[in-house]
Amino acid sequence: MDARRPLPRIGAPAVRALAEAGVHDLDDAEEFGLDALAALHGVGPKAIRLLRAALEE
């Protein structure tokens, strides 16, 4: 069984918005899609940059 990849350190508003959308780790974020995440209130450009960088690792 593969381990889930944790979210990078992003701001609390982004973490709350992601949790409300059901995104709890990078695997969820990848399935949801960065464009859809960017549309969530509380998820700003910096959070998207950090998520993109973490997904590219």
C-alpha positions in Angstrom: 0.0 0.0 0.0 1.4 3.4 -1.0 1.7 6.1 1.6 -0.3 9.3 1.0 1.7 12.4 0.3 1.1 15.2 2.9 0.2 18.7 1.8 3.0 21.3 1.9 3.0 24.0 4.5 0.4 26.5 3.2 -1.7 29.1 5.0 -4.5 28.2 7.3 -7.2 29.7 5.1 -6.1 27.4 2.2 -5.9 24.4 4.5 -9.5 25.0 5.7 -10.7 25.5 2.1 -9.0 22.3 0.9 -10.4 20.3 3.9 -13.9 21.6 3.2 -13.5 20.4 -0.4 -12.3 17.0 0.8 -8.6 17.6 -0.1 -6.5 16.2 2.7 -3.2 15.3 0.9 -1.4 15.8 -2.4 -3.1 12.7 -3.9 -6.5 14.3 -3.3 -5.2 17.6 -4.7 -4.0 15.9 -7.8 -7.3 14.2 -8.3 -9.2 17.5 -7.7 -7.0 19.5 -10.1 -5.1 22.7 -9.4 -7.5 24.8 -11.6 -10.4 23.7 -9.4 -8.5 24.3 -6.2 -7.5 27.8 -7.3 -11.2 28.6 -7.6 -11.8 27.9 -3.9 -12.2 30.9 -1.6 -9.1 30.9 0.6 -6.7 29.2 -1.9 -4.5 31.9 -3.4 -1.7 32.0 -5.9 1.0 31.3 -3.3 -0.9 28.1 -2.1 -1.2 27.0 -5.7 2.5 27.6 -6.4 3.4 25.5 -3.3 1.0 22.7 -4.3 2.3 22.7 -7.9 5.9 22.5 -6.7 5.1 19.7 -4.2 3.2 17.7 -7.0 6.2 18.1 -9.3 8.6 16.5 -6.8 
